[in-house]
Amino acid sequence: MRAFVIQVMRLTSKIMEKRIPILLIYVLIVCAVSISMQGMRAVETEAGGVELMSAYAWFCALMLFSATYGKNAVTKYWYGALLLCALLARELDMDKAFFESGILSLRHYSGAAPLWQKVIGATVVLGLLLSGILLIVRGSAPFVRGIRNGERGQILILVAICLTVIGKTLDGLFRKLWGVGIEISTKTMQIAQIAEESAELAASLCVMSAVTLLPLAARGRA
């Protein structure tokens, strides 16, 4: 599996120079190969093939964002790059990898975590909040206008948002329903898990496809 991932990353750097449809098709092929290598474990396990492909799609989205917007990706539109980095890191569970608890959980700040971990976590969260606010303030009007005009980039972002909501709703469904006194079967839990991972993968692919189609992309190349 490791050799397969290394080969994928090498090919990505070459395909990144091509148009987005080719890259999208390539990602889907890699996903299919990964699932065929792991079987149902690709969907049912943490860090399985589908979850890794979601992270890979976020990585491709970040690379496309940088290539499309050029220097503006780290100056004028830095908040977009930061949010894409955060989505990639979250998919790889990096918010939990270097800390005693996830920096996105309240337990990290109210518990016994070292002060330096709390400071780093708070800094990251504040940066993400600022990025989100800037994205909403600067992007909400073009987003609504694009939806009304049927622009593909904005529609893909809307689909990605809907899929993310569905995925987060299904995440930990057994635990959520158990808390309100509802018990579901193991089969239903497995179906929910498959649907969750699939929705997250589809959302990342939508964003990856939308990066070069957004109205700002043309200005970002200037």
ZAMARGU-4260 file (C-alpha; in steps of 0.2 Angstrom, whole numbers, plus 5000, padded with zeros to 4 digits):
<rodrens>
0) 5000/5000/5000 | 5014/5012/5004 | 5023/5009/4987 | 5006/5012/4979 | 5004/5029/4988
5) 5021/5035/4983 | 5018/5030/4965 | 5001/5040/4966 | 5010/5056/4973 | 5023/5055/4959
10) 5010/5054/4945 | 5000/5068/4953 | 5014/5081/4951 | 5013/5077/4932 | 4995/5076/4930
15) 4993/5093/4940 | 4999/5102/4925 | 4984/5095/4915 | 4966/5101/4916 | 4955/5097/4930
20) 4944/5084/4922 | 4960/5073/4919 | 4965/5075/4937 | 4947/5071/4943 | 4946/5055/4933
25) 4964/5050/4939 | 4958/5053/4957 | 4943/5042/4954 | 4953/5028/4947 | 4965/5029/4961
30) 4951/5028/4973 | 4944/5013/4964 | 4961/5004/4964 | 4963/5008/4983 | 4945/5000/4987
35) 4949/4985/4976 | 4965/4982/4986 | 4957/4984/5003 | 4939/4978/5000 | 4926/4984/5012
40) 4940/4988/5024 | 4943/5004/5013 | 4926/5011/5019 | 4923/5003/5036 | 4940/5007/5045
45) 4948/5023/5050 | 4962/5028/5038 | 4955/5016/5025 | 4956/5018/5007 | 4941/5030/5005
50) 4947/5041/5019 | 4964/5042/5012 | 4957/5046/4995 | 4947/5060/5003 | 4963/5067/5010
55) 4971/5065/4993 | 4957/5075/4985 | 4959/5089/4998 | 4978/5089/4994 | 4974/5090/4975
60) 4962/5105/4979 | 4976/5114/4989 | 4988/5111/4975 | 4976/5117/4962 | 4971/5132/4972
65) 4990/5137/4973 | 4992/5134/4955 | 4977/5144/4950 | 4979/5159/4961 | 4998/5160/4961
70) 5005/5172/4974 | 4988/5178/4978 | 4985/5161/4986 | 4996/5166/5001 | 4993/5185/5001
75) 4975/5190/4995 | 4966/5174/4997 | 4977/5166/5011 | 4961/5161/5021 | 4956/5150/5007
80) 4972/5141/5007 | 4972/5140/5026 | 4955/5132/5026 | 4960/5119/5013 | 4975/5115/5023
85) 4964/5113/5038 | 4952/5101/5029 | 4967/5091/5023 | 4974/5090/5041 | 4957/5086/5048
90) 4955/5071/5036 | 4972/5064/5042 | 4966/5067/5060 | 4981/5078/5063 | 4971/5088/5075
95) 4973/5074/5087 | 4990/5067/5082 | 5001/5079/5091 | 4990/5082/5106 | 4982/5073/5121
100) 4965/5077/5114 | 4958/5085/5098 | 4961/5104/5097 | 4943/5106/5090 | 4936/5098/5106
105) 4931/5108/5122 | 4939/5095/5132 | 4956/5100/5126 | 4954/5117/5134 | 4945/5113/5150
110) 4955/5097/5154 | 4972/5094/5160 | 4981/5097/5143 | 4998/5106/5145 | 4997/5125/5143
115) 5007/5125/5127 | 4995/5113/5119 | 4980/5124/5123 | 4989/5140/5117 | 4993/5131/5100
120) 4976/5124/5099 | 4968/5141/5103 | 4979/5150/5090 | 4974/5137/5076 | 4955/5138/5080
125) 4956/5157/5080 | 4965/5157/5063 | 4952/5145/5056 | 4937/5156/5063 | 4945/5172/5055
130) 4947/5163/5039 | 4929/5157/5039 | 4923/5174/5043 | 4933/5182/5029 | 4927/5168/5017
135) 4909/5172/5022 | 4910/5191/5021 | 4920/5191/5004 | 4912/5175/4996 | 4894/5175/5001
140) 4887/5188/4988 | 4897/5179/4974 | 4891/5163/4980 | 4873/5167/4980 | 4874/5176/4964
145) 4883/5161/4956 | 4870/5149/4962 | 4856/5160/4954 | 4866/5161/4938 | 4869/5142/4938
150) 4888/5144/4938 | 4896/5126/4940 | 4909/5131/4952 | 4897/5138/4965 | 4885/5124/4962
155) 4899/5111/4966 | 4903/5121/4982 | 4884/5120/4987 | 4884/5101/4984 | 4900/5099/4994
160) 4892/5109/5009 | 4876/5098/5008 | 4887/5082/5007 | 4897/5088/5022 | 4882/5091/5032
165) 4876/5073/5028 | 4892/5066/5032 | 4893/5075/5049 | 4876/5070/5053 | 4880/5051/5050
170) 4896/5052/5059 | 4895/5043/5076 | 4876/5040/5072 | 4876/5025/5084 | 4882/5036/5098
175) 4870/5050/5094 | 4855/5039/5094 | 4860/5030/5109 | 4860/5046/5119 | 4842/5049/5115
180) 4837/5031/5118 | 4837/5024/5101 | 4846/5008/5096 | 4851/5004/5079 | 4857/4987/5071
185) 4875/4983/5067 | 4870/4982/5048 | 4862/5000/5049 | 4878/5006/5058 | 4889/4999/5044
190) 4878/5007/5030 | 4879/5024/5039 | 4897/5023/5040 | 4899/5019/5022 | 4887/5033/5018
195) 4897/5045/5029 | 4914/5041/5021 | 4907/5041/5003 | 4899/5058/5007 | 4915/5065/5013
200) 4925/5059/4998 | 4912/5066/4986 | 4912/5083/4995 | 4931/5084/4993 | 4930/5079/4975
205) 4917/5093/4972 | 4928/5106/4980 | 4943/5100/4970 | 4933/5102/4954 | 4926/5119/4959
210) 4943/5127/4963 | 4947/5132/4945 | 4929/5136/4941 | 4926/5150/4954 | 4924/5168/4947
215) 4940/5173/4957 | 4950/5160/4948 | 4952/5171/4932 | 4958/5186/4943 | 4969/5175/4953
220) 4979/5171/4938 | 4983/5189/4935
</rodrens>
